[in-house]
Structures are given as structure tokens and as C-alpha cells.
């Protein structure tokens, strides 16, 4: 569940004013300490703007194979169906320069 900017600010105020301590207060609120401290740092550094949701990054996931390479692997696998996956990988890197 995502909290609004106002709800995040309210959590920060509750924790700051609590007599229980940060850990106990966050346990009762059901919020992870790491999440709270991320919000708190952003709030101290940038004020309310720091609590606004960030847009998702468009970075490519590290373990995805580009479509062109997927197609190349499938074509090569169909052409050399007698090769094992290891042999196919060697053939792909030797002949097509794909690693």
C-alpha cells in the first residue's frame, strides 16, 4: 500500500513526537524502519517534495536478453538441433560474436 505525501509526513510527525521510541512506534504503525528512514532523509533534505513518489526508472533489467539476440539463438538452435546447449553457446559466440 502506497502512502500519500501527507500520510508520510504524518508518520514522520508521529514518530518524532512518540515517547515509545522509533522502533516501537514503527512496529505499531506497521512500517519498516528502512522505509521510514528513507522517507525521513528525503524529508529533511528536500521537505515535502522529497516525499513525493518517484517515477519508475526505464533502465533495462540486468538479466534480460535483447529481442534480436533471442531471435538469433532460436534460429541457430533450429539450424543446429543436434548440438547441446553448451555447444550451441560456443557456436553462437564463435560465429556470431554474441556472448
Secondary structure, DSSP 8 states (H G I E B T S, - for coil): ----HHHHHHHHHHHHH-SS-HHHHHHHHT--HHHHHHHHHHHHHHGGGGGS---------TT---HHHHHHHHHHHHHTTTS-HHHHHHHHHHHH---
